[in-house]
Amino acid sequence: MARASARTARTVSIIAVLSILLIVSAPSVAANQEATWVRTSPGVWMLEDSQGKLHEPQPEAGLFLSPFEGQSVDASVSGSTAGAWDINGIIPHDLQGLQQNIPESQGRDPAIDLSLPAVPYASAFIAIVLLSLALVSAGDEPTRAKMTRSMGRFSQLRVTEGSGTLAGTYQRGRLEGFLTAHPGCHLSGIIRALEMGNHQAVHHLRILEDVGRVWCRRDGRLLRYYTSAVDRAAELSNLPRPVDVNQLSDVALMVLRSIAEQEGGKPSP
């Protein structure tokens, strides 16, 4: 029950974070203003509204303005202060007519005026993808190991604890000795027992696998490791596996065995 409650709480937290990201990244409601590009005598581009007032355009991040003298536009204004407009979108009134009246010396591509603030959407999408990958990999050890190996190509561990280093040899010796005493221990159990980081453990286990000192077998959502002394061809049900009190299935098995011993007066097979 405690584990189920923890999973429910974690799921609710992740949903809340995703909702906040979507709300923050959603564009604010803006008012459209008709305006005309005007270049003042100091050479500053301003937007002149229908009442003849000049406003300094302040585009949001990701929006690039391409002003042209006398061009009429629809400006999407998200906020305004004295003499300035906060703009999150701008569209020319008549791109076709404007393009025909532009002299060749000032020719340009009108499509560049249609810039949209895509940065908030991109950042929200990337955040959602990363959170989804973290949620998937958190409960599935094989997936987590693959992701960690992929990111490990750029890790400093390749230098500080790589093949041939004293620190790396020491950590791999700890891993091999632990698996000799506890064959079949899964990845999370190894990390907890040896107090290693997730990336550190995967890094050294991969090196031991490459040289044939250890091998692994998937067991549901777990990834169990064995030394080369254990027969790789054996069925999963015949392979040794230590009892892990952090795994609900192992705790249930311990309870059932205890009940059987009390009722029958002898250990269960």
Order of alpha helices (4+ residues) and beta strands (2+ residues): alpha-beta-beta-beta-beta-beta-alpha-alpha-alpha-alpha-alpha-alpha-alpha-beta-beta-alpha
